[in-house]
């Protein structure tokens, strides 16, 4: 590393990004086309994902998968460790980021 201070990472809502704080580490979730296609390949149609979420039927693993695929800056953290961090954070801490991503899926833009 160059020794320069790292700039804090923050989501850009104009790009449809969402912030997710896990274990004191800020993550930016960016629902890019590529990220959503990868999530859809794993989870099935995104509209179905939105419907399950709105009906209270979204599974923890589905939420983690969506977050994982939308990470704007993947780290050295394994997906399993990321999932454990999401679990430790709890649903209430993850709900705003999930809502933001689902809104982007529905309305597009960004």
Jmol script that loads the backbone (N, CA, C; Angstrom):
load data "model"
ATOM      1  N   UNK A   1       0.826  -1.186   0.000  1.00  0.00           N
ATOM      2  CA  UNK A   1       0.000   0.000   0.000  1.00  0.00           C
ATOM      3  C   UNK A   1       0.862   1.237   0.000  1.00  0.00           C
ATOM      4  N   UNK A   2       0.306   2.338  -0.401  1.00  0.00           N
ATOM      5  CA  UNK A   2       1.064   3.567  -0.520  1.00  0.00           C
ATOM      6  C   UNK A   2       1.203   4.303   0.797  1.00  0.00           C
ATOM      7  N   UNK A   3       0.489   3.902   1.821  1.00  0.00           N
ATOM      8  CA  UNK A   3       0.550   4.584   3.093  1.00  0.00           C
ATOM      9  C   UNK A   3      -0.417   5.754   3.168  1.00  0.00           C
ATOM     10  N   UNK A   4      -1.109   6.056   2.072  1.00  0.00           N
ATOM     11  CA  UNK A   4      -2.093   7.133   2.068  1.00  0.00           C
ATOM     12  C   UNK A   4      -3.320   6.688   2.834  1.00  0.00           C
ATOM     13  N   UNK A   5      -3.979   7.604   3.523  1.00  0.00           N
ATOM     14  CA  UNK A   5      -5.182   7.224   4.258  1.00  0.00           C
ATOM     15  C   UNK A   5      -6.266   6.757   3.305  1.00  0.00           C
ATOM     16  N   UNK A   6      -7.000   5.742   3.723  1.00  0.00           N
ATOM     17  CA  UNK A   6      -8.080   5.216   2.897  1.00  0.00           C
ATOM     18  C   UNK A   6      -9.288   6.128   3.018  1.00  0.00           C
ATOM     19  N   UNK A   7      -9.929   6.384   1.909  1.00  0.00           N
ATOM     20  CA  UNK A   7     -11.143   7.183   1.891  1.00  0.00           C
ATOM     21  C   UNK A   7     -12.308   6.300   2.307  1.00  0.00           C
ATOM     22  N   UNK A   8     -13.133   6.785   3.234  1.00  0.00           N
ATOM     23  CA  UNK A   8     -14.284   5.976   3.619  1.00  0.00           C
ATOM     24  C   UNK A   8     -15.179   5.695   2.410  1.00  0.00           C
ATOM     25  N   UNK A   9     -15.682   4.503   2.342  1.00  0.00           N
ATOM     26  CA  UNK A   9     -16.540   4.100   1.241  1.00  0.00           C
ATOM     27  C   UNK A   9     -17.981   4.411   1.629  1.00  0.00           C
ATOM     28  N   UNK A  10     -18.696   5.062   0.741  1.00  0.00           N
ATOM     29  CA  UNK A  10     -20.085   5.409   1.016  1.00  0.00           C
ATOM     30  C   UNK A  10     -20.899   5.213  -0.254  1.00  0.00           C
ATOM     31  N   UNK A  11     -22.111   4.732  -0.063  1.00  0.00           N
ATOM     32  CA  UNK A  11     -22.997   4.475  -1.192  1.00  0.00           C
ATOM     33  C   UNK A  11     -23.434   5.778  -1.846  1.00  0.00           C
ATOM     34  N   UNK A  12     -23.628   5.713  -3.140  1.00  0.00           N
ATOM     35  CA  UNK A  12     -24.133   6.837  -3.918  1.00  0.00           C
ATOM     36  C   UNK A  12     -25.588   6.532  -4.265  1.00  0.00           C
ATOM     37  N   UNK A  13     -26.525   7.162  -3.569  1.00  0.00           N
ATOM     38  CA  UNK A  13     -27.945   6.853  -3.824  1.00  0.00           C
ATOM     39  C   UNK A  13     -28.391   7.188  -5.238  1.00  0.00           C
ATOM     40  N   UNK A  14     -27.682   8.089  -5.920  1.00  0.00           N
ATOM     41  CA  UNK A  14     -28.031   8.439  -7.304  1.00  0.00           C
ATOM     42  C   UNK A  14     -27.711   7.299  -8.265  1.00  0.00           C
ATOM     43  N   UNK A  15     -26.859   6.369  -7.817  1.00  0.00           N
ATOM     44  CA  UNK A  15     -26.536   5.182  -8.609  1.00  0.00           C
ATOM     45  C   UNK A  15     -27.336   3.977  -8.144  1.00  0.00           C
ATOM     46  N   UNK A  16     -28.225   4.180  -7.178  1.00  0.00           N
ATOM     47  CA  UNK A  16     -29.025   3.080  -6.655  1.00  0.00           C
ATOM     48  C   UNK A  16     -28.285   2.239  -5.628  1.00  0.00           C
ATOM     49  N   UNK A  17     -27.167   2.748  -5.131  1.00  0.00           N
ATOM     50  CA  UNK A  17     -26.362   1.989  -4.178  1.00  0.00           C
ATOM     51  C   UNK A  17     -26.951   2.072  -2.775  1.00  0.00           C
ATOM     52  N   UNK A  18     -26.578   1.102  -1.954  1.00  0.00           N
ATOM     53  CA  UNK A  18     -27.023   1.061  -0.557  1.00  0.00           C
ATOM     54  C   UNK A  18     -25.821   0.762   0.327  1.00  0.00           C
ATOM     55  N   UNK A  19     -25.836   1.328   1.531  1.00  0.00           N
ATOM     56  CA  UNK A  19     -24.802   1.050   2.525  1.00  0.00           C
ATOM     57  C   UNK A  19     -25.214  -0.139   3.369  1.00  0.00           C
ATOM     58  N   UNK A  20     -24.229  -0.946   3.739  1.00  0.00           N
ATOM     59  CA  UNK A  20     -24.452  -2.076   4.634  1.00  0.00           C
ATOM     60  C   UNK A  20     -23.262  -2.146   5.582  1.00  0.00           C
ATOM     61  N   UNK A  21     -23.518  -1.981   6.874  1.00  0.00           N
ATOM     62  CA  UNK A  21     -22.464  -2.014   7.884  1.00  0.00           C
ATOM     63  C   UNK A  21     -22.468  -3.382   8.554  1.00  0.00           C
ATOM     64  N   UNK A  22     -21.356  -4.096   8.413  1.00  0.00           N
ATOM     65  CA  UNK A  22     -21.214  -5.430   9.002  1.00  0.00           C
ATOM     66  C   UNK A  22     -19.926  -5.486   9.808  1.00  0.00           C
ATOM     67  N   UNK A  23     -20.045  -5.796  11.076  1.00  0.00           N
ATOM     68  CA  UNK A  23     -18.876  -5.916  11.957  1.00  0.00           C
ATOM     69  C   UNK A  23     -17.993  -4.673  11.890  1.00  0.00           C
ATOM     70  N   UNK A  24     -18.608  -3.503  11.801  1.00  0.00           N
ATOM     71  CA  UNK A  24     -17.868  -2.258  11.770  1.00  0.00           C
ATOM     72  C   UNK A  24     -17.258  -1.919  10.422  1.00  0.00           C
ATOM     73  N   UNK A  25     -17.503  -2.736   9.411  1.00  0.00           N
ATOM     74  CA  UNK A  25     -16.969  -2.517   8.066  1.00  0.00           C
ATOM     75  C   UNK A  25     -18.113  -2.074   7.155  1.00  0.00           C
ATOM     76  N   UNK A  26     -17.916  -0.936   6.494  1.00  0.00           N
ATOM     77  CA  UNK A  26     -18.927  -0.427   5.568  1.00  0.00           C
ATOM     78  C   UNK A  26     -18.778  -1.105   4.213  1.00  0.00           C
ATOM     79  N   UNK A  27     -19.880  -1.604   3.710  1.00  0.00           N
ATOM     80  CA  UNK A  27     -19.933  -2.219   2.384  1.00  0.00           C
ATOM     81  C   UNK A  27     -20.899  -1.403   1.530  1.00  0.00           C
ATOM     82  N   UNK A  28     -20.564  -1.244   0.267  1.00  0.00           N
ATOM     83  CA  UNK A  28     -21.457  -0.589  -0.687  1.00  0.00           C
ATOM     84  C   UNK A  28     -22.058  -1.676  -1.562  1.00  0.00           C
ATOM     85  N   UNK A  29     -23.371  -1.671  -1.639  1.00  0.00           N
ATOM     86  CA  UNK A  29     -24.089  -2.613  -2.490  1.00  0.00           C
ATOM     87  C   UNK A  29     -24.539  -1.855  -3.732  1.00  0.00           C
ATOM     88  N   UNK A  30     -24.105  -2.339  -4.891  1.00  0.00           N
ATOM     89  CA  UNK A  30     -24.399  -1.669  -6.165  1.00  0.00           C
ATOM     90  C   UNK A  30     -25.161  -2.644  -7.066  1.00  0.00           C
ATOM     91  N   UNK A  31     -26.440  -2.374  -7.300  1.00  0.00           N
ATOM     92  CA  UNK A  31     -27.233  -3.272  -8.140  1.00  0.00           C
ATOM     93  C   UNK A  31     -27.005  -3.036  -9.630  1.00  0.00           C
ATOM     94  N   UNK A  32     -25.790  -3.303 -10.078  1.00  0.00           N
ATOM     95  CA  UNK A  32     -25.475  -3.146 -11.497  1.00  0.00           C
ATOM     96  C   UNK A  32     -26.145  -4.265 -12.299  1.00  0.00           C
ATOM     97  N   UNK A  33     -26.186  -4.088 -13.589  1.00  0.00           N
ATOM     98  CA  UNK A  33     -26.777  -5.111 -14.453  1.00  0.00           C
ATOM     99  C   UNK A  33     -26.088  -6.461 -14.237  1.00  0.00           C
ATOM    100  N   UNK A  34     -24.763  -6.458 -14.251  1.00  0.00           N
ATOM    101  CA  UNK A  34     -24.015  -7.701 -14.069  1.00  0.00           C
ATOM    102  C   UNK A  34     -24.286  -8.353 -12.729  1.00  0.00           C
ATOM    103  N   UNK A  35     -24.364  -7.533 -11.683  1.00  0.00           N
ATOM    104  CA  UNK A  35     -24.634  -8.069 -10.343  1.00  0.00           C
ATOM    105  C   UNK A  35     -26.025  -8.690 -10.274  1.00  0.00           C
ATOM    106  N   UNK A  36     -26.996  -8.017 -10.854  1.00  0.00           N
ATOM    107  CA  UNK A  36     -28.367  -8.534 -10.806  1.00  0.00           C
ATOM    108  C   UNK A  36     -28.535  -9.782 -11.665  1.00  0.00           C
ATOM    109  N   UNK A  37     -27.842  -9.839 -12.790  1.00  0.00           N
ATOM    110  CA  UNK A  37     -27.884 -11.044 -13.624  1.00  0.00           C
ATOM    111  C   UNK A  37     -27.286 -12.218 -12.850  1.00  0.00           C
ATOM    112  N   UNK A  38     -26.169 -12.000 -12.172  1.00  0.00           N
ATOM    113  CA  UNK A  38     -25.539 -13.063 -11.379  1.00  0.00           C
ATOM    114  C   UNK A  38     -26.462 -13.508 -10.251  1.00  0.00           C
ATOM    115  N   UNK A  39     -27.119 -12.553  -9.607  1.00  0.00           N
ATOM    116  CA  UNK A  39     -28.058 -12.898  -8.535  1.00  0.00           C
ATOM    117  C   UNK A  39     -29.232 -13.691  -9.094  1.00  0.00           C
ATOM    118  N   UNK A  40     -29.723 -13.277 -10.243  1.00  0.00           N
ATOM    119  CA  UNK A  40     -30.859 -13.963 -10.870  1.00  0.00           C
ATOM    120  C   UNK A  40     -30.485 -15.385 -11.280  1.00  0.00           C
ATOM    121  N   UNK A  41     -29.253 -15.564 -11.760  1.00  0.00           N
ATOM    122  CA  UNK A  41     -28.794 -16.911 -12.127  1.00  0.00           C
ATOM    123  C   UNK A  41     -28.836 -17.849 -10.926  1.00  0.00           C
ATOM    124  N   UNK A  42     -28.504 -17.322  -9.761  1.00  0.00           N
ATOM    125  CA  UNK A  42     -28.489 -18.135  -8.545  1.00  0.00           C
ATOM    126  C   UNK A  42     -29.864 -18.263  -7.906  1.00  0.00           C
ATOM    127  N   UNK A  43     -30.640 -17.177  -7.905  1.00  0.00           N
ATOM    128  CA  UNK A  43     -31.872 -17.121  -7.114  1.00  0.00           C
ATOM    129  C   UNK A  43     -33.154 -17.272  -7.919  1.00  0.00           C
ATOM    130  N   UNK A  44     -33.055 -17.237  -9.228  1.00  0.00           N
ATOM    131  CA  UNK A  44     -34.257 -17.266 -10.049  1.00  0.00           C
ATOM    132  C   UNK A  44     -34.698 -15.845 -10.359  1.00  0.00           C
ATOM    133  N   UNK A  45     -35.836 -15.694 -10.999  1.00  0.00           N
ATOM    134  CA  UNK A  45     -36.303 -14.377 -11.423  1.00  0.00           C
ATOM    135  C   UNK A  45     -36.352 -13.372 -10.277  1.00  0.00           C
ATOM    136  N   UNK A  46     -35.858 -12.175 -10.542  1.00  0.00           N
ATOM    137  CA  UNK A  46     -35.805 -11.151  -9.502  1.00  0.00           C
ATOM    138  C   UNK A  46     -37.193 -10.680  -9.085  1.00  0.00           C
ATOM    139  N   UNK A  47     -38.146 -10.704 -10.006  1.00  0.00           N
ATOM    140  CA  UNK A  47     -39.498 -10.306  -9.623  1.00  0.00           C
ATOM    141  C   UNK A  47     -40.044 -11.253  -8.560  1.00  0.00           C
ATOM    142  N   UNK A  48     -39.742 -12.534  -8.690  1.00  0.00           N
ATOM    143  CA  UNK A  48     -40.141 -13.511  -7.670  1.00  0.00           C
ATOM    144  C   UNK A  48     -39.474 -13.227  -6.337  1.00  0.00           C
ATOM    145  N   UNK A  49     -38.226 -12.809  -6.381  1.00  0.00           N
ATOM    146  CA  UNK A  49     -37.501 -12.441  -5.162  1.00  0.00           C
ATOM    147  C   UNK A  49     -38.186 -11.259  -4.482  1.00  0.00           C
ATOM    148  N   UNK A  50     -38.564 -10.269  -5.262  1.00  0.00           N
ATOM    149  CA  UNK A  50     -39.264  -9.102  -4.722  1.00  0.00           C
ATOM    150  C   UNK A  50     -40.604  -9.520  -4.128  1.00  0.00           C
ATOM    151  N   UNK A  51     -41.327 -10.382  -4.830  1.00  0.00           N
ATOM    152  CA  UNK A  51     -42.621 -10.856  -4.320  1.00  0.00           C
ATOM    153  C   UNK A  51     -42.457 -11.608  -3.006  1.00  0.00           C
ATOM    154  N   UNK A  52     -41.437 -12.474  -2.927  1.00  0.00           N
ATOM    155  CA  UNK A  52     -41.195 -13.211  -1.674  1.00  0.00           C
ATOM    156  C   UNK A  52     -40.852 -12.251  -0.546  1.00  0.00           C
ATOM    157  N   UNK A  53     -40.043 -11.254  -0.850  1.00  0.00           N
ATOM    158  CA  UNK A  53     -39.666 -10.279   0.175  1.00  0.00           C
ATOM    159  C   UNK A  53     -40.883  -9.498   0.659  1.00  0.00           C
ATOM    160  N   UNK A  54     -41.722  -9.065  -0.270  1.00  0.00           N
ATOM    161  CA  UNK A  54     -42.899  -8.279   0.124  1.00  0.00           C
ATOM    162  C   UNK A  54     -43.893  -9.111   0.913  1.00  0.00           C
ATOM    163  N   UNK A  55     -43.881 -10.423   0.704  1.00  0.00           N
ATOM    164  CA  UNK A  55     -44.776 -11.306   1.438  1.00  0.00           C
ATOM    165  C   UNK A  55     -44.157 -11.885   2.703  1.00  0.00           C
ATOM    166  N   UNK A  56     -42.965 -11.422   3.058  1.00  0.00           N
ATOM    167  CA  UNK A  56     -42.300 -11.936   4.259  1.00  0.00           C
ATOM    168  C   UNK A  56     -41.746 -13.336   4.082  1.00  0.00           C
ATOM    169  N   UNK A  57     -41.531 -13.751   2.838  1.00  0.00           N
ATOM    170  CA  UNK A  57     -41.098 -15.112   2.538  1.00  0.00           C
ATOM    171  C   UNK A  57     -39.643 -15.205   2.089  1.00  0.00           C
ATOM    172  N   UNK A  58     -38.914 -14.075   2.099  1.00  0.00           N
ATOM    173  CA  UNK A  58     -37.531 -14.090   1.652  1.00  0.00           C
ATOM    174  C   UNK A  58     -36.675 -14.829   2.668  1.00  0.00           C
ATOM    175  N   UNK A  59     -35.853 -15.733   2.179  1.00  0.00           N
ATOM    176  CA  UNK A  59     -34.980 -16.513   3.047  1.00  0.00           C
ATOM    177  C   UNK A  59     -33.675 -15.764   3.292  1.00  0.00           C
ATOM    178  N   UNK A  60     -33.073 -16.028   4.437  1.00  0.00           N
ATOM    179  CA  UNK A  60     -31.807 -15.396   4.792  1.00  0.00           C
ATOM    180  C   UNK A  60     -30.750 -15.646   3.720  1.00  0.00           C
ATOM    181  N   UNK A  61     -30.673 -16.866   3.228  1.00  0.00           N
ATOM    182  CA  UNK A  61     -29.701 -17.203   2.194  1.00  0.00           C
ATOM    183  C   UNK A  61     -29.912 -16.418   0.919  1.00  0.00           C
ATOM    184  N   UNK A  62     -31.155 -16.116   0.591  1.00  0.00           N
ATOM    185  CA  UNK A  62     -31.449 -15.319  -0.600  1.00  0.00           C
ATOM    186  C   UNK A  62     -30.970 -13.881  -0.405  1.00  0.00           C
ATOM    187  N   UNK A  63     -31.206 -13.345   0.787  1.00  0.00           N
ATOM    188  CA  UNK A  63     -30.754 -11.988   1.065  1.00  0.00           C
ATOM    189  C   UNK A  63     -29.229 -11.908   1.001  1.00  0.00           C
ATOM    190  N   UNK A  64     -28.564 -12.878   1.600  1.00  0.00           N
ATOM    191  CA  UNK A  64     -27.098 -12.901   1.572  1.00  0.00           C
ATOM    192  C   UNK A  64     -26.594 -13.002   0.129  1.00  0.00           C
ATOM    193  N   UNK A  65     -27.223 -13.852  -0.670  1.00  0.00           N
ATOM    194  CA  UNK A  65     -26.800 -14.011  -2.070  1.00  0.00           C
ATOM    195  C   UNK A  65     -26.959 -12.704  -2.842  1.00  0.00           C
ATOM    196  N   UNK A  66     -28.076 -12.024  -2.656  1.00  0.00           N
ATOM    197  CA  UNK A  66     -28.291 -10.751  -3.331  1.00  0.00           C
ATOM    198  C   UNK A  66     -27.224  -9.743  -2.902  1.00  0.00           C
ATOM    199  N   UNK A  67     -26.988  -9.647  -1.608  1.00  0.00           N
ATOM    200  CA  UNK A  67     -25.959  -8.735  -1.109  1.00  0.00           C
ATOM    201  C   UNK A  67     -24.593  -9.103  -1.688  1.00  0.00           C
ATOM    202  N   UNK A  68     -24.263 -10.386  -1.675  1.00  0.00           N
ATOM    203  CA  UNK A  68     -22.945 -10.849  -2.136  1.00  0.00           C
ATOM    204  C   UNK A  68     -22.701 -10.455  -3.592  1.00  0.00           C
ATOM    205  N   UNK A  69     -23.707 -10.687  -4.423  1.00  0.00           N
ATOM    206  CA  UNK A  69     -23.551 -10.368  -5.841  1.00  0.00           C
ATOM    207  C   UNK A  69     -23.495  -8.856  -6.094  1.00  0.00           C
ATOM    208  N   UNK A  70     -24.097  -8.075  -5.198  1.00  0.00           N
ATOM    209  CA  UNK A  70     -24.139  -6.623  -5.383  1.00  0.00           C
ATOM    210  C   UNK A  70     -22.996  -5.889  -4.685  1.00  0.00           C
ATOM    211  N   UNK A  71     -22.079  -6.599  -4.057  1.00  0.00           N
ATOM    212  CA  UNK A  71     -20.946  -5.923  -3.423  1.00  0.00           C
ATOM    213  C   UNK A  71     -20.169  -5.132  -4.470  1.00  0.00           C
ATOM    214  N   UNK A  72     -20.070  -3.842  -4.260  1.00  0.00           N
ATOM    215  CA  UNK A  72     -19.362  -2.984  -5.214  1.00  0.00           C
ATOM    216  C   UNK A  72     -17.855  -3.189  -5.140  1.00  0.00           C
ATOM    217  N   UNK A  73     -17.367  -3.512  -3.959  1.00  0.00           N
ATOM    218  CA  UNK A  73     -15.930  -3.674  -3.732  1.00  0.00           C
ATOM    219  C   UNK A  73     -15.703  -4.979  -2.982  1.00  0.00           C
ATOM    220  N   UNK A  74     -15.707  -6.107  -3.690  1.00  0.00           N
ATOM    221  CA  UNK A  74     -15.496  -7.383  -3.002  1.00  0.00           C
ATOM    222  C   UNK A  74     -14.170  -7.372  -2.233  1.00  0.00           C
ATOM    223  N   UNK A  75     -14.193  -8.003  -1.078  1.00  0.00           N
ATOM    224  CA  UNK A  75     -12.989  -8.057  -0.246  1.00  0.00           C
ATOM    225  C   UNK A  75     -12.419  -9.467  -0.273  1.00  0.00           C
ATOM    226  N   UNK A  76     -11.452  -9.681   0.575  1.00  0.00           N
ATOM    227  CA  UNK A  76     -10.858 -11.010   0.702  1.00  0.00           C
ATOM    228  C   UNK A  76     -11.730 -11.935   1.547  1.00  0.00           C
ATOM    229  N   UNK A  77     -12.802 -11.400   2.091  1.00  0.00           N
ATOM    230  CA  UNK A  77     -13.696 -12.171   2.943  1.00  0.00           C
ATOM    231  C   UNK A  77     -14.408 -13.252   2.117  1.00  0.00           C
ATOM    232  N   UNK A  78     -14.503 -14.452   2.670  1.00  0.00           N
ATOM    233  CA  UNK A  78     -15.221 -15.517   1.971  1.00  0.00           C
ATOM    234  C   UNK A  78     -16.720 -15.254   2.045  1.00  0.00           C
ATOM    235  N   UNK A  79     -17.450 -15.887   1.161  1.00  0.00           N
ATOM    236  CA  UNK A  79     -18.910 -15.719   1.190  1.00  0.00           C
ATOM    237  C   UNK A  79     -19.478 -16.253   2.497  1.00  0.00           C
ATOM    238  N   UNK A  80     -18.926 -17.328   3.011  1.00  0.00           N
ATOM    239  CA  UNK A  80     -19.401 -17.883   4.285  1.00  0.00           C
ATOM    240  C   UNK A  80     -19.180 -16.887   5.415  1.00  0.00           C
ATOM    241  N   UNK A  81     -18.004 -16.258   5.462  1.00  0.00           N
ATOM    242  CA  UNK A  81     -17.737 -15.254   6.496  1.00  0.00           C
ATOM    243  C   UNK A  81     -18.649 -14.045   6.332  1.00  0.00           C
ATOM    244  N   UNK A  82     -18.901 -13.655   5.082  1.00  0.00           N
ATOM    245  CA  UNK A  82     -19.821 -12.551   4.812  1.00  0.00           C
ATOM    246  C   UNK A  82     -21.216 -12.905   5.325  1.00  0.00           C
ATOM    247  N   UNK A  83     -21.664 -14.124   5.064  1.00  0.00           N
ATOM    248  CA  UNK A  83     -22.984 -14.566   5.516  1.00  0.00           C
ATOM    249  C   UNK A  83     -23.070 -14.550   7.042  1.00  0.00           C
ATOM    250  N   UNK A  84     -22.011 -14.970   7.694  1.00  0.00           N
ATOM    251  CA  UNK A  84     -21.993 -14.944   9.163  1.00  0.00           C
ATOM    252  C   UNK A  84     -22.071 -13.513   9.677  1.00  0.00           C
ATOM    253  N   UNK A  85     -21.402 -12.585   8.996  1.00  0.00           N
ATOM    254  CA  UNK A  85     -21.452 -11.183   9.399  1.00  0.00           C
ATOM    255  C   UNK A  85     -22.865 -10.623   9.227  1.00  0.00           C
ATOM    256  N   UNK A  86     -23.538 -10.998   8.150  1.00  0.00           N
ATOM    257  CA  UNK A  86     -24.927 -10.581   7.941  1.00  0.00           C
ATOM    258  C   UNK A  86     -25.799 -11.124   9.065  1.00  0.00           C
ATOM    259  N   UNK A  87     -25.585 -12.370   9.428  1.00  0.00           N
ATOM    260  CA  UNK A  87     -26.359 -12.995  10.502  1.00  0.00           C
ATOM    261  C   UNK A  87     -26.129 -12.279  11.826  1.00  0.00           C
ATOM    262  N   UNK A  88     -24.879 -11.956  12.122  1.00  0.00           N
ATOM    263  CA  UNK A  88     -24.579 -11.229  13.363  1.00  0.00           C
ATOM    264  C   UNK A  88     -25.231  -9.852  13.373  1.00  0.00           C
ATOM    265  N   UNK A  89     -25.275  -9.199  12.232  1.00  0.00           N
ATOM    266  CA  UNK A  89     -25.865  -7.860  12.147  1.00  0.00           C
ATOM    267  C   UNK A  89     -27.367  -7.908  12.422  1.00  0.00           C
ATOM    268  N   UNK A  90     -28.016  -8.963  11.958  1.00  0.00           N
ATOM    269  CA  UNK A  90     -29.454  -9.109  12.175  1.00  0.00           C
ATOM    270  C   UNK A  90     -30.288  -8.496  11.067  1.00  0.00           C
ATOM    271  N   UNK A  91     -31.508  -8.957  11.008  1.00  0.00           N
ATOM    272  CA  UNK A  91     -32.408  -8.516   9.938  1.00  0.00           C
ATOM    273  C   UNK A  91     -32.717  -7.033   9.998  1.00  0.00           C
ATOM    274  N   UNK A  92     -32.893  -6.493  11.203  1.00  0.00           N
ATOM    275  CA  UNK A  92     -33.254  -5.074  11.290  1.00  0.00           C
ATOM    276  C   UNK A  92     -32.127  -4.184  10.768  1.00  0.00           C
ATOM    277  N   UNK A  93     -30.879  -4.577  10.970  1.00  0.00           N
ATOM    278  CA  UNK A  93     -29.751  -3.788  10.471  1.00  0.00           C
ATOM    279  C   UNK A  93     -29.608  -3.917   8.955  1.00  0.00           C
ATOM    280  N   UNK A  94     -30.029  -5.040   8.400  1.00  0.00           N
ATOM    281  CA  UNK A  94     -29.896  -5.282   6.960  1.00  0.00           C
ATOM    282  C   UNK A  94     -31.105  -4.824   6.153  1.00  0.00           C
ATOM    283  N   UNK A  95     -32.220  -4.596   6.831  1.00  0.00           N
ATOM    284  CA  UNK A  95     -33.468  -4.267   6.135  1.00  0.00           C
ATOM    285  C   UNK A  95     -33.370  -3.022   5.250  1.00  0.00           C
ATOM    286  N   UNK A  96     -32.748  -1.925   5.702  1.00  0.00           N
ATOM    287  CA  UNK A  96     -32.681  -0.751   4.808  1.00  0.00           C
ATOM    288  C   UNK A  96     -31.913  -1.028   3.511  1.00  0.00           C
ATOM    289  N   UNK A  97     -30.815  -1.757   3.599  1.00  0.00           N
ATOM    290  CA  UNK A  97     -30.045  -2.079   2.393  1.00  0.00           C
ATOM    291  C   UNK A  97     -30.861  -2.994   1.480  1.00  0.00           C
ATOM    292  N   UNK A  98     -31.529  -3.974   2.054  1.00  0.00           N
ATOM    293  CA  UNK A  98     -32.363  -4.885   1.273  1.00  0.00           C
ATOM    294  C   UNK A  98     -33.473  -4.107   0.573  1.00  0.00           C
ATOM    295  N   UNK A  99     -34.132  -3.244   1.311  1.00  0.00           N
ATOM    296  CA  UNK A  99     -35.211  -2.446   0.732  1.00  0.00           C
ATOM    297  C   UNK A  99     -34.689  -1.601  -0.430  1.00  0.00           C
ATOM    298  N   UNK A 100     -33.541  -0.968  -0.227  1.00  0.00           N
ATOM    299  CA  UNK A 100     -32.964  -0.142  -1.282  1.00  0.00           C
ATOM    300  C   UNK A 100     -32.676  -0.926  -2.547  1.00  0.00           C
ATOM    301  N   UNK A 101     -32.125  -2.133  -2.390  1.00  0.00           N
ATOM    302  CA  UNK A 101     -31.841  -2.964  -3.569  1.00  0.00           C
ATOM    303  C   UNK A 101     -33.127  -3.398  -4.257  1.00  0.00           C
ATOM    304  N   UNK A 102     -34.120  -3.797  -3.465  1.00  0.00           N
ATOM    305  CA  UNK A 102     -35.380  -4.257  -4.064  1.00  0.00           C
ATOM    306  C   UNK A 102     -36.094  -3.138  -4.792  1.00  0.00           C
ATOM    307  N   UNK A 103     -36.031  -1.930  -4.256  1.00  0.00           N
ATOM    308  CA  UNK A 103     -36.627  -0.778  -4.931  1.00  0.00           C
ATOM    309  C   UNK A 103     -35.933  -0.558  -6.269  1.00  0.00           C
ATOM    310  N   UNK A 104     -34.615  -0.686  -6.291  1.00  0.00           N
ATOM    311  CA  UNK A 104     -33.875  -0.514  -7.540  1.00  0.00           C
ATOM    312  C   UNK A 104     -34.252  -1.586  -8.560  1.00  0.00           C
ATOM    313  N   UNK A 105     -34.452  -2.818  -8.094  1.00  0.00           N
ATOM    314  CA  UNK A 105     -34.861  -3.893  -8.987  1.00  0.00           C
ATOM    315  C   UNK A 105     -36.189  -3.535  -9.650  1.00  0.00           C
ATOM    316  N   UNK A 106     -37.105  -2.982  -8.863  1.00  0.00           N
ATOM    317  CA  UNK A 106     -38.431  -2.657  -9.376  1.00  0.00           C
ATOM    318  C   UNK A 106     -38.462  -1.420 -10.270  1.00  0.00           C
ATOM    319  N   UNK A 107     -37.784  -0.379  -9.844  1.00  0.00           N
ATOM    320  CA  UNK A 107     -37.898   0.881 -10.595  1.00  0.00           C
ATOM    321  C   UNK A 107     -36.775   1.129 -11.571  1.00  0.00           C
ATOM    322  N   UNK A 108     -35.646   0.463 -11.386  1.00  0.00           N
ATOM    323  CA  UNK A 108     -34.511   0.686 -12.276  1.00  0.00           C
ATOM    324  C   UNK A 108     -33.915   2.049 -12.066  1.00  0.00           C
ATOM    325  N   UNK A 109     -33.198   2.514 -13.025  1.00  0.00           N
ATOM    326  CA  UNK A 109     -32.566   3.821 -12.910  1.00  0.00           C
ATOM    327  C   UNK A 109     -31.164   3.696 -12.366  1.00  0.00           C
ATOM    328  N   UNK A 110     -30.765   4.703 -11.622  1.00  0.00           N
ATOM    329  CA  UNK A 110     -29.447   4.688 -11.014  1.00  0.00           C
ATOM    330  C   UNK A 110     -28.368   5.134 -11.952  1.00  0.00           C
TER     331      UNK A 110
END
end "model"
wireframe off; spacefill off
backbone 0.3
color backbone group
